[in-house]
Amino acid sequence: MASRLTPLKRIHLVLEALRLPPAQMVRCVIVGDGESRDWLANLTKEYGLEERVTFAGQVSEAELLDHLACCRAVCFPAIEEDYGLVTVEAFASQKAVITCTDSGGPTENGA
């Protein structure tokens, strides 16, 4: 996932999901930096995910495109973000987007 690391981005939800048995083989690269980075790094250690979660920090556009080329999906758990550039970049790279029902954006028939 690529994002500013702030509480509104809810990146901790991704870490919580990685603890669940169906996600035991999933690796995650978190691209970006911000006020929540240290807290998320500590949470990663607390959850025992250090082997599967990498913090890449702020990267260039070319590096971001490389990350997008290598991934299977992009997570976007932000709350009420009407237009997330992360999702546009993911779709442009033909990647699936994993999101939450309250992440914002247009809805149709409640979905």
Buried (B, 14 or more C-beta within 10 A) or exposed (E): BBBBBBEEBBBBBBBBBBEEEEBEEBEBBBBBBBEBBEEBBEBBEEBEBEEBBBBBEEBEEEBBBEBBEEBEEBBBBBEEBEEBEBBEBBEEBEBEBBBBEEBBEEEEEEE
